[in-house]
Amino acid sequence: MEAREVIIRPLVTEKSHRLTGMDKPQYTFEVHPEADKIQIRKAVEELFKVHVLAVNTVRVRGKLRRVGRFQGRLPDRKKAIVTLAKGERIQVFEGA
């Protein structure tokens, strides 16, 4: 898998924004469901030119949604929380 296939999109939420302001910043991405931690680490280092210290992954089950009398389910997804080396930043999250 190529780096752009592994990282689907950055997740910007209140919690993920709070994690970026720490001593060792953490960034959250939605990733391909079959990507492992090593592929995620290599993809982030290649795309953003940073040094990754750790990768934590979480599988998120899709929620049930209703529209009128019809019920459906959002797709399952996988997200990764990536910890960077001290002093490094990813400009996508910083607004630059």
VENCOR-V494746 format. One record per backbone hydrogen bond with DSSP energy under -1.0 kcal/mol. NH is the residue of the N-H (numbers start at 1). CO is the residue of the C=O. Records with the same first field share a line. If there is no record, write none. Layout:
NH = CO + CO
This chain:
6 = 2
7 = 3
8 = 30
9 = 30
11 = 28
17 = 13
18 = 14
19 = 15
22 = 19
26 = 19
27 = 82
29 = 80
30 = 9
31 = 78
32 = 6
35 = 32
40 = 36
41 = 37
42 = 38
43 = 39
44 = 40
45 = 41
46 = 42
47 = 43
48 = 44
49 = 45
53 = 83
54 = 83
56 = 81
58 = 79
60 = 77
65 = 72
67 = 70
70 = 67
72 = 65
74 = 63
77 = 60
79 = 58
80 = 29
81 = 56
82 = 27
83 = 54
84 = 25
85 = 51
88 = 85
96 = 91
